[in-house]
Amino acid sequence: MAEIIQRDGTWAFDGSTIRITPGLHRSVPLFRQTYGEIAVPLEAVSGVGYEPQRGRGRLRMRLREGADPLLQATGGRLPEAADPYRLTVDADRGGVAEFVAEEIRHALLLDQVPKAPTAAYLLPGPPVPVSVRSSDGTVSFDGAQVRVDWADTSDRVKRATGPRIIGLGDLVQVEWLPNSGYEDGFLRFVTRETAFSKLPPERDPYTLDLWGSVRRDLLTALVAAAVTARLPHPATRTGDAFTQRDRPPATGPARADHHDVLLRRLRELGELHRDGVLTDEEFARTKATVLRGF
């Protein structure tokens, strides 16, 4: 057993699994504490190393591409401090950190673990059900469907549509961008019907606009990862909506489906306008955005 215990957390390696436990100190980000313990199988690891620095060092693990739904969902956009695969190490424990890293590297060589991308997720992602309250509303996922309940501060168009419920089978992809405090983020649920829509996050009823507490909004990555873990792995996708989007316009049934989606969205906006939910100006602006997106 190779183990290092720090205020930032604990790494323990038993020869086949690296068990990462976040520390309980207030300096440990809420995201890591909420995500909890992670058991990383050796076959998911691409490499590990210790980086000595002045005062403190850093133990960092790299996973194989496609091994972890959290990294897949966040696309490398997690803030440095929230990365669960790094550990801040006190200067006097640098030798222990290097020993742990060397033990993992030695096991990778003995087991001949490849560095190539994986064909399936090797980590399960966050457990479900999971629910997070963000600046734009509360998003929940029970393993079968996503539910979004809008906050009082959400755009009136979103609140007018009521809670949004999306079945897992209707989802194509989840897109996530963190709220940095300087620029808003978003959590977008891309369905077959909305794959070509380009509504801004603050008006898209399938997207949470992340503009409030950075610390709280970051937790939406848990939902993004939990959903991603249950969608088809990227290695199995062929010709999804995003590769099709950049190709020449289709003809026949596919083009007809695209047209039906556009008409449906315009009808929904028209109903909101007639009911007085949207003003003339809001209706015109949103309609123009929808048409540009299509």
N, C-alpha and C positions, 0 to 999 in steps of 0.2 A: 504493500500500500504506500503510495506517494501522496502526501497531503500538505497543504499550506493553509493556515488559518490567519486571516487578516481582518481588520475592522471593515474593510470593503466587502468581505465575503470569504468563502471557503471553496477550494478545489480539492477533490479527493479522487485519485485514480487507482483502480483495483486491477488493472491489466486489460480490462475490456470496456470499461465505462468511465467517463469523467463526470463526476457529480458536482455540479456547480450550485452553491447555496449563497444567496445574497446576504450581506451583513444587515444587522438591525440598527446600525448607527444612523443618526439623522442625516448624515452626509450621503448615504446611499439613496439614489433617486427613487421616487415613488414607483416608477415603471418597473424597475428591477425587483423591488420588494413585492409588488403586486403579482408579477409574473411568477415569482417563487423559484423553487428548486428545478433545475434542468438536468436530466440524465442524458449525456451525449454519448452515443455508442462510438467506439473507436473507428468504425468504418465510415463515419460521417466526417471525420477530421481530415483536413488537407495538410495542416501544419500547425506548429505552436512554437512560440519563442518568448524569451524574456528580454525586455528592453530596459537596461539600466539608465536612470536619469538622476539628475541632481536632487538629493533629498529622498525621492521615491522612484521606484521603477514600475514597470508595467508588464504583466503577464498577459499575452494575447493569443487567442486561438483562432485559426481560420478553418472554416468548414467548407466542404466540397459544394460546388454550385448545385443547387437543387435539393440539398439534403434537408434544409430547415425551412418550414413554411413561414416562420417569422422573418427570416432574412429575405425570403422570396417576396413577401408582402410589402416589406419596407424598402426593398431595393437599395440597401446601403445608406438609407437616409436617417437612420436612428442617430440621435446626438451621441457624441463620444461617451459621455457619462452614463447614458442609458444602455449602452451595449453590454449585454449579459456575458459576452465572451471575452471580456477584458477584466483584469483584476489589478487594482492599485496595490503595490507592494512596498512596505517600509524598507528603507535602505539596508537595515541590519538583517533583513530576511531575504536579501537578493540571492544568496547561495541556495536557500531552500527552493525559491522560485525556479532557479536554473535547474535544480535537481528534478523537480516535477516536470519541467519542460523536456528534459533529456529522457526521462522515463517514458513519456508519451511518444517522443520521436523514435526511441528504440523499439517500442511496441509497433509503431506504424511500419517500421522496416521489417520486423519479424513477421508480421501478418501480411506484408506486401499490400497494404491498403493503397488503391490507386488514387490519383489526384483528379481523375476525370470527373465530369458532372455525373450526378446520380440519375437513375431512371425512375426513382420514386422517392418520396419523402422518408427520411430515416428518423426524424423526430416527429412526435405527435402534434406539436403546437399546443396552444393554451387549451385547457379543458373547457367543456361546455356544460351547462349554460354559462354565458358570459354577458355582462351588461355594463355599459359605461355611460355616464352622464357627461356630455360635452357641452361646449358653449352654444351649439345649435340645436341640441336635443339629446334624447337618450336613445342609444342604439343597443339592441339585444340580439343574441344569436343562440338558439337552442340546439343547434346541430342539424336542423331541418329547414328553418326559415329565419330570415332577418326581419326585425321589426324596428322601425324608427318612429319615435314619438317626438314631435317638434316642441321646442321651448317657446315661451311667450315672446322671446326676442327674435325668433326665426322670422324670415320673410313672410309676408302675409299670403303670398301664393302657396308657400309650403303649408302654412297652417290651414289654409282653405282646403287643401287636398286631404287633410286628416292623416292619421297614422299610416305609414307606408309599410306594407308587409310583402316581402319578396321570398319566394320559395327558392331553395338551393338549386333546384333543377332549372330555374329561369336565369341563373347567374352565369355570366361568361367570365368575369374577372373582377377583382377588387383593386382599386387604385388608391394609394395613400400617400399623402405629402404632409409632413409635420408642420405645425404652427411654430414658427421660429421666434415669434415675438416681434419680428420686423416685417414679416410677410405672413399672410394667412395660409393655413393649410386646408386640406380637405380629405374626406373619406368618401369615395365614390363607388357605388355598386352598379357595375355595368351589366345590363341585361341584353338579351337579344334584340329587344325593341329599342333600347336607348344607346346601342353601341355607336350610332352615328350622330347622336345628339351632342350639341356643344353649348348647352346652357351654362352660364357661370355658376360656380358652386353655391352662391347665396340664393339662387333662384331655382336650382335643379332639385326636384323632389326626390331624387335618388342619391343625393349627395349631402353630407354634413359639411357645413362650412366651419372650419376651425379657426376661431379668431380671439378666443378668450384666454383662459389660463393655460399657459404652455404645459405646465406640470400635469394638469388634468386632461387636456386634450391629447397628450401623448398616449394616454391609455387606450385610445381608439385603435392603436396598432394591435392591441390584443384581439379585438374583434376581427380586424383585417386578417390577422394570422390564423385565427380559428376557422374563418370561412375559407381562406386559401388552402388550408390543410385538407379540406373536404371537397375541393374542386379538382378536376383532372390535373395531373402533374404536367408541367410545361413540356416534358419530354414526350408526352402522348398527344399533344395538340398539333393539329395539322390544319392550316388554312383558316384560323379563327378570324373573328370580325376585324381584328386590327391589321392583319396582313392583307385582308381583302380591301381594307379602306384605301390603301395606297395604289390599288390596281385600277385599270380603266373601268368606267361605269359598266355595270352588268346589264344584261338584257333578260327578258323573260321573267319567270316567277320570282327570282331573287330581287330584281328591280321593282316588281309589283309589290312585294312585301315591304320594301323600303318606302314606297309611295304610301302604302296603307298606314305605316307608322307615322309618317308626316301628317296625313289627314287626321289621324286619331289625336295627335298632340294639338293640332290647330282647333279641333272640335272642343277639346278640354279647355283650351284658353278662351274660346268663344263663350262657353258656358260660364266660366268664371267672370267674364266681362259682362254678360247679360245679367248675372246675379248681383252685380255691383261689387264683387270682390276686387276686381281690377279696375282702375280708372282708365280713361281713354289713353292717357299717356303711357301707363304701365302696360296696357294691352298691346299698344303699337310697338313699344320697345321690346317686350318679350317675344312677340310674334316675329319681329325682325331677327332676333337672336336665333330663334328656332329655325327659320328659313335659311339663315347663314350656315347653321350647323348641318343642315341637310344638303 
